[in-house]
Amino acid sequence: MQLFYTLRFFLIKKFGKKDQRIKVLFDHHFFINKYYLHKSATADNLSHILNIPNTELEQLSYTHYTMGFETLRDMYRFQHFWDEFTNPLNAELPIQSIISLCGFSSNQEFNLLLAGHKEASKNILKRSFS
């Protein structure tokens, strides 16, 4: 599978259209290398890595993932947090270390993310338990 991925990456990088190349590079850095877990993961930094303008990065994010870069990053950070938090191997770890492991720079940043999505969480709970 790794050979197939490498070959596909090479062919698109050499012969693909610019939009395809940027999408493949975005996916490679964001998903394969888990860029979203870096504390410095911002749209500005990733656009610098991909050598594209910030507006083009936002457009790519909206076009392919129907949300802005920051929202996409936060969603994957929280998903990673939940996977690590519910993993029995991490039962003895303090929650602060799991939060830090998931790319949040502080507990306050994590709390702000949760506070910003209270209504969505409440609606999910209502649908699940009604």
MODELLER restraints for C-alpha pairs under 7 A, 6 or more apart:
rsr = mdl.restraints
at = mdl.atoms
rsr.add(forms.Gaussian(group=physical.xy_distance, feature=features.Distance(at['CA:12:A'], at['CA:20:A']), mean=6.92, stdev=0.5))
rsr.add(forms.Gaussian(group=physical.xy_distance, feature=features.Distance(at['CA:12:A'], at['CA:21:A']), mean=5.96, stdev=0.5))
rsr.add(forms.Gaussian(group=physical.xy_distance, feature=features.Distance(at['CA:13:A'], at['CA:21:A']), mean=5.40, stdev=0.5))
rsr.add(forms.Gaussian(group=physical.xy_distance, feature=features.Distance(at['CA:29:A'], at['CA:35:A']), mean=5.76, stdev=0.5))
rsr.add(forms.Gaussian(group=physical.xy_distance, feature=features.Distance(at['CA:30:A'], at['CA:36:A']), mean=6.16, stdev=0.5))
rsr.add(forms.Gaussian(group=physical.xy_distance, feature=features.Distance(at['CA:35:A'], at['CA:41:A']), mean=6.43, stdev=0.5))
rsr.add(forms.Gaussian(group=physical.xy_distance, feature=features.Distance(at['CA:36:A'], at['CA:73:A']), mean=5.29, stdev=0.5))
rsr.add(forms.Gaussian(group=physical.xy_distance, feature=features.Distance(at['CA:36:A'], at['CA:76:A']), mean=6.82, stdev=0.5))
rsr.add(forms.Gaussian(group=physical.xy_distance, feature=features.Distance(at['CA:36:A'], at['CA:77:A']), mean=6.30, stdev=0.5))
rsr.add(forms.Gaussian(group=physical.xy_distance, feature=features.Distance(at['CA:36:A'], at['CA:103:A']), mean=6.90, stdev=0.5))
rsr.add(forms.Gaussian(group=physical.xy_distance, feature=features.Distance(at['CA:37:A'], at['CA:77:A']), mean=6.30, stdev=0.5))
rsr.add(forms.Gaussian(group=physical.xy_distance, feature=features.Distance(at['CA:37:A'], at['CA:102:A']), mean=5.23, stdev=0.5))
rsr.add(forms.Gaussian(group=physical.xy_distance, feature=features.Distance(at['CA:37:A'], at['CA:103:A']), mean=4.24, stdev=0.5))
rsr.add(forms.Gaussian(group=physical.xy_distance, feature=features.Distance(at['CA:38:A'], at['CA:103:A']), mean=4.98, stdev=0.5))
rsr.add(forms.Gaussian(group=physical.xy_distance, feature=features.Distance(at['CA:39:A'], at['CA:103:A']), mean=4.57, stdev=0.5))
rsr.add(forms.Gaussian(group=physical.xy_distance, feature=features.Distance(at['CA:39:A'], at['CA:104:A']), mean=5.97, stdev=0.5))
rsr.add(forms.Gaussian(group=physical.xy_distance, feature=features.Distance(at['CA:39:A'], at['CA:105:A']), mean=5.73, stdev=0.5))
rsr.add(forms.Gaussian(group=physical.xy_distance, feature=features.Distance(at['CA:43:A'], at['CA:54:A']), mean=6.47, stdev=0.5))
rsr.add(forms.Gaussian(group=physical.xy_distance, feature=features.Distance(at['CA:43:A'], at['CA:69:A']), mean=6.34, stdev=0.5))
rsr.add(forms.Gaussian(group=physical.xy_distance, feature=features.Distance(at['CA:44:A'], at['CA:54:A']), mean=6.05, stdev=0.5))
rsr.add(forms.Gaussian(group=physical.xy_distance, feature=features.Distance(at['CA:47:A'], at['CA:53:A']), mean=5.94, stdev=0.5))
rsr.add(forms.Gaussian(group=physical.xy_distance, feature=features.Distance(at['CA:47:A'], at['CA:54:A']), mean=5.44, stdev=0.5))
rsr.add(forms.Gaussian(group=physical.xy_distance, feature=features.Distance(at['CA:47:A'], at['CA:57:A']), mean=6.13, stdev=0.5))
rsr.add(forms.Gaussian(group=physical.xy_distance, feature=features.Distance(at['CA:58:A'], at['CA:68:A']), mean=5.87, stdev=0.5))
rsr.add(forms.Gaussian(group=physical.xy_distance, feature=features.Distance(at['CA:58:A'], at['CA:69:A']), mean=5.94, stdev=0.5))
rsr.add(forms.Gaussian(group=physical.xy_distance, feature=features.Distance(at['CA:61:A'], at['CA:67:A']), mean=6.12, stdev=0.5))
rsr.add(forms.Gaussian(group=physical.xy_distance, feature=features.Distance(at['CA:61:A'], at['CA:68:A']), mean=5.63, stdev=0.5))
rsr.add(forms.Gaussian(group=physical.xy_distance, feature=features.Distance(at['CA:61:A'], at['CA:69:A']), mean=5.68, stdev=0.5))
rsr.add(forms.Gaussian(group=physical.xy_distance, feature=features.Distance(at['CA:62:A'], at['CA:68:A']), mean=5.60, stdev=0.5))
rsr.add(forms.Gaussian(group=physical.xy_distance, feature=features.Distance(at['CA:77:A'], at['CA:102:A']), mean=5.63, stdev=0.5))
rsr.add(forms.Gaussian(group=physical.xy_distance, feature=features.Distance(at['CA:77:A'], at['CA:103:A']), mean=6.68, stdev=0.5))
rsr.add(forms.Gaussian(group=physical.xy_distance, feature=features.Distance(at['CA:80:A'], at['CA:102:A']), mean=6.36, stdev=0.5))
rsr.add(forms.Gaussian(group=physical.xy_distance, feature=features.Distance(at['CA:81:A'], at['CA:98:A']), mean=6.67, stdev=0.5))
rsr.add(forms.Gaussian(group=physical.xy_distance, feature=features.Distance(at['CA:81:A'], at['CA:99:A']), mean=6.59, stdev=0.5))
rsr.add(forms.Gaussian(group=physical.xy_distance, feature=features.Distance(at['CA:81:A'], at['CA:102:A']), mean=5.67, stdev=0.5))
rsr.add(forms.Gaussian(group=physical.xy_distance, feature=features.Distance(at['CA:84:A'], at['CA:90:A']), mean=6.73, stdev=0.5))
rsr.add(forms.Gaussian(group=physical.xy_distance, feature=features.Distance(at['CA:84:A'], at['CA:98:A']), mean=6.93, stdev=0.5))
rsr.add(forms.Gaussian(group=physical.xy_distance, feature=features.Distance(at['CA:85:A'], at['CA:98:A']), mean=6.89, stdev=0.5))
rsr.add(forms.Gaussian(group=physical.xy_distance, feature=features.Distance(at['CA:96:A'], at['CA:107:A']), mean=6.88, stdev=0.5))
rsr.add(forms.Gaussian(group=physical.xy_distance, feature=features.Distance(at['CA:99:A'], at['CA:107:A']), mean=6.94, stdev=0.5))
rsr.add(forms.Gaussian(group=physical.xy_distance, feature=features.Distance(at['CA:100:A'], at['CA:106:A']), mean=6.87, stdev=0.5))
rsr.add(forms.Gaussian(group=physical.xy_distance, feature=features.Distance(at['CA:104:A'], at['CA:110:A']), mean=6.13, stdev=0.5))
